[in-house]
Each structure stands twice: as structure tokens, then as C-alpha cells.
Amino acid sequence: MFFMNRAKSQMVDPKDALPGRAEPLPTADTHFISGLPLKSPVPEGMAEAMFGMGCFWGVERKFWQTPGVWLTMVGYAGGFTPNPTYKETCTQLTGHNEVVRVIYDPKIVSYEQLLKLFWEGHDPTQGMRQGNDVGSTYRSGIYTYTDAQAAAAEATRAVYQDALSKAGKGTITTEIVPVPEFFFAEDYHQQYLQKNPNGYCGIGGTGVTCPIGTGVSA
């Protein structure tokens, strides 16, 4: 991923954020794998989720491979610059995180199951980085659409922190906040690893199982 020479381990002050632009960036019309319109409305009976776990290329693949996930898309959220470009976010001067927005069928996959994938699919103890990717764009985040999602996120964080502590791991730094505005990333980022099977994927878990679904309740 792209790097700039500046302090990357802290969030930019809003007054120092890049100005951005009024118009949305162009992006793909359809999902590269399913052919569904990328800006489809949420079908009746389905729900949304949003996560930040590091480089969104590898994160999106984890979710599109999950049964019950109907549509995935990557973008930028949680910052201050309207309609940022990828290169702008990489300066760490927009405040955004690289995120994946998911539309899923809760009759097939529950939100708790998506949270389990989230916790196990990256290292949520690293602060403003994920592996070799350093900066606020790679922070761990759960962005909640409902009070029920927020409660589940908080509960599973506590459960996973207990498991991590018993394994000698660090403290979770994941931010759990109401869903911010989502800005679509550019066309080439959408389903990147399907288009580029040997492309970069910088995420990896802690090796500690999140016990949700194994008799431990959220």
C-alpha cells in the first residue's frame, strides 16, 4: 500500500484535514463477482454491517467468501474529508479508515458470526496499524447501524479480550462507533483480489479463537 513520510500513529486534527470535494468519486457500477449493482438498496429482510480491519483488499475477500453475505463494497469512513481519493487517505490527512460495507442475510449468517470473523480475521490490538501497514487508515473499527449491533460489538469485544488476555496478547484498540458516512473507493479497489489473485493482502489474525458460537454467549 502507499505510504507518506509523516507521523502515522495519530489521528489528524479536523482543522488540518484535506478539503476534499463536493462530488462523489466514480466507482464500479457492478460487483465484479456477482454482477449486482454496487449501489443496490438493502433488500427487505437483509441488513448492513461495516468493518475496518486493515487493508480493505483482503478484508473484502473474507466477507464475500462468507455464505449469507449478499454484497460487499470497499470505501473510506470515519474521517473528515468529503469524498476523499485513495492517495489522499494514504497521506493520513483525511482521518478515514479503509472499510468494507457488507449487506447480508441474517437468516443465513448472523451479525455475531460476522463479528467472530472480524475478531479472528485481524489483530485488533495494534492501534493505528495492521501488520506492516501503518496509519489511521488501517485501524480496527466496528461501525454499527443499530443499538443491537452496538451491544453485540461491545459484548463480543469483552469476550474476545478475555480470550486474548488468557493467551498473553495485548489490549483491544478497536473503535466501536455509530456508522459514519461511507465514501466508495475507486473502481480498481472494488473486489481487488478477485481481479488480482496474487495481489497484496496484509491482514492476519492473532491465532486466538473468538469463543462466540462455541457455547460462550455474547
N, C-alpha and C positions, 0 to 999 in steps of 0.2 A: 504494500500500500504506500501511498505518497506521504512523505514526511517534510516538515519545515523545521528550520532551526529556531526554535523558541521553547520557552518553558511550557511543557505539555501536561504537567501533572496537576494543573488547577484550572477551574472554570474561568472563562473570560468574563470580565465585568460587562454588564449590559451596555454601559456607555461606550465601551471600547469595541463592541461587536461591529462586524462589517454591515454596511447598509442594505445589501441585498437588492431586491427588485419587486415590483408590484405584480408582475405576470408569472404564472407557474412555468417551470421548465417543461419542454416537451419530453415525453417518455414513451414507452412502448404502448401500443393500442391493446395488445392481447398478451396473455400469459404464454410464454414460449413453449411450455409443455402441454397445457390443456387447451389452449386456444380461447379460453374465456376472456371476455373483456376485462382488462386490468382494473378498470374503474367501475366494475359491476356494483350495483347496490347489494346490500346484505339480504339474501333471500329469507323469506319468512321461516322461522324456526331455527335459523343459524345465528351465530354470534361472532363477535370480533375479539381479538386479543392483539397485544403489541409487546414486543420484547427487544431489548438491546443486549447482545452477548458478545460483542467484539465485531470483527469484520463481517459485514452482512452477507457476503457471498456464501460462506459456509453455513451461516445460521439459517438462511433461507432454505438451503437444501435439506437441513434437518427437518424443517416443518413441512415442506412439500412432499417429503417421503413418508409423512405420518398419516396413516389411514384416518379418515374423518376430516382432514383438512381439505377444504374445497378450493381455496385460492390463497396465494401468497404474493407479497409485493415488498420491495425494499424502498427505504427512503430515509429521511432525516427528521428528527423530532427532538423536542426538549431544549431548543436553543432560542436565540434572539433574532437571528437574521431571517427575514422573509424570503422564501423561495431560493435557498442557497444552492450553489453549484457544488459538485464533489470537491473540486480543487479549493473552493472557499472553506468547506468544512475541514479539509485537511490542514489548513493553517491553524486550526483550533481557535479561530477568531469569530466563530458563529455560535458556539455553545451547543451545537446539535450533537446528537448521538446517532450512530448508524443503527437503524431499527428494521425489524421485519413486522409487517402487519399481516395478520392471519384472519381469514374467515373460515370458520369450522362448524361442523355439525355436532352439537353436544349430545345427540343421540348415539353417536359413534365414538367420539373422543371427548372426554370431559375436560373442563378447564384445569382441574387438578392434575390430569395426565399431561397436559401441556406444560404445567408448572414443573412437573417431575422432569420432563425433557429439558426444560430451561435450566433447572438447577444442576442436572447431571451433565449438560452439554457444554459447559464452560466453567471457568474458575471465578466464582463470584466474590473472591476475597482480594482482588488485585487493584481495586481503586480505579484510577484513570488509565487503565491499560488492560490488555488481554494478550498474554504471551509477549511476543516481540512487538506488537502494535501498541504504541504509547500515545495517549492523548484522551481528551474528554469524549471524542467520537467513539471510543472503544469501551466506555464504561458499562457496567452491568445495570440493567434497568427493567422494571416491570411497569407498564403503563396501563392503568386499569380503566375499564369502561363503566363499571358498576361498583356499588358498595360491596356486593357479594364477591366480585373479583378481588377487590382490595383486601377483604377479610381473608380470603383464601391465600393470597400472596403473603400477607403478614404471618398467617399461621404456618404456612409451609416454610417460610424463612426461619422461624423459630425451630421447627422440627429439623431442618437441614443444618442449622447452626449447631444443634446438639450433636448431630452425626459427625460434622466436621471437627468439632472440638474433641470428641472422643477419638478421632483419627489423628489428632495432633495438628490440625490445619488452623488457619487464621480466622479472622472475623469477617463476616459477610459485609460487603460495602454496597450492595445492590440498592439503588434508589427505587422506591415504590411510591408512585405519584399518579394522580388522575391523568388520563391520556391527554397529551398536548397536541397541538396542531401537527399533522403529518404532511410532509412535503415529499412527493415522489422523487426518487433518484432517477438519473438519466437512463435512457433506453438500454445502454450496454450493461448496466448493473443488474437489470432485472433477469433473474434466473441465470446468473452469470456462469455458474459451474455446470449448467446443462449445455450452455453454448461453448464453454471452455472446460472440458472434463479434466484436464490436467492443470487447471488454474490454481491459484493460491487459496489455501484455506488455513487461517491462522488460529483456529479455535480448538480447544481441548479441555476436557473435564478434569476434575480433581481425582477421579478414580473412586470417590466415595459415593455410595448409593444413597439416593434420597428415599427414605422409607415409606413415603406416601404410596398407598396401594399394596403394602405388604403387611397390613394389619395395624399400621400406625395411622391414626386419624389426623387430618389437618385441623 
